Amino acid sequence: MDLKVPITISDELTDEVILATALLNLASGEITRVEYRDYDADVRGLPCESDDYEFTSGTLSNEGKDVEFRVDLNRTTGQYSVSASELLEIKVRAAALFAGVSGSALLANAGRHGGRPH
């Protein structure tokens, strides 16, 4: 089963936002296949190497609906990833948004089943 979903990454610099597409592994939080748009990392270096780098965020989109989330970045290796707690939050928010289920309905349903999966 393929647990990799396409995402957009936004590297925020002081006066610029650098966009990239990538794949997020929903099992591990690892982000791979990062491809920058209109940005040559071979010439300019990784966005995180810039003196005015501020932070990185990600967006998971489906049928015009978006879930935004924090992306962790190892500034030594340039590897993007999502923490375990952030990954869980992404899954809950994406299920609610994309399936049209409210957070309270998800919680109520979990309560009816003792919080255990079937």
Secondary structure as GFF3:
##gff-version 3
##sequence-region A 1 118
A	DSSP	beta_strand	4	13	.	.	.	ID=ss1
A	DSSP	beta_strand	17	25	.	.	.	ID=ss2
A	DSSP	beta_strand	31	36	.	.	.	ID=ss3
A	DSSP	alpha_helix	41	44	.	.	.	ID=ss4
A	DSSP	three_ten_helix	47	49	.	.	.	ID=ss5
A	DSSP	beta_strand	53	62	.	.	.	ID=ss6
A	DSSP	beta_strand	65	70	.	.	.	ID=ss7
A	DSSP	beta_strand	72	74	.	.	.	ID=ss8
A	DSSP	beta_strand	79	81	.	.	.	ID=ss9
A	DSSP	alpha_helix	84	99	.	.	.	ID=ss10
A	DSSP	alpha_helix	103	112	.	.	.	ID=ss11
###
